[in-house]
Each structure stands twice: as C-alpha cells, then as structure tokens.
Amino acid sequence: MKPHLKPLIKYMLINGGVAINILLVTMLKRFEKIVEDLIPHNIVVFDYSGKTSGSQGKITLNLMVDSRRIPTIFIIVLF
C-alpha cells in the first residue's frame, strides 16, 4: 500500500443504523484533534452494565468509505 493511502485506523465498525457514534477521547489525537475542538452537548451514554457516562462533547469527522467522504458526528466518551 502506498504511504499516502495507508489508513489512519486499521479497523473501524460503522453502523449506519445506530442512534449515535461513539469515539474514545484517546482516539482524538489520531485525527489530529484535541478536547478543545469538541462541541459541548448534554447527551448521556449508558455502558453495557447500565452505568452512565457523561460525554466530553461531539465532533464531526470526515470518514472515507470506499471512495466517498462522509461527514459523521461522533460523541466523545472516556470509558
């Protein structure tokens, strides 16, 4: 694979039917973003055990799917 075509993240599950897309705060640096880039909101996320976790904010990232660039909103959490 040519260096400029190398994926930023090796694997990512994208489910177009979900209510929200979740991204760990530790992944922000891979997208060259920082916590200050996040937009505040009041969404509360529940984990599999039912515990709540406030999110750090939301961000829109452009994802490449095949040859299309798709703007996608992610909720950033600490889990």
Secondary structure, DSSP 8 states (H G I E B T S, - for coil): --GGG--SSS-----TT-S--EEEGGGGGGGT--GGG-B----EEE-TTS-EEE--EEEEEEEEETTEEEEEEEEEE--
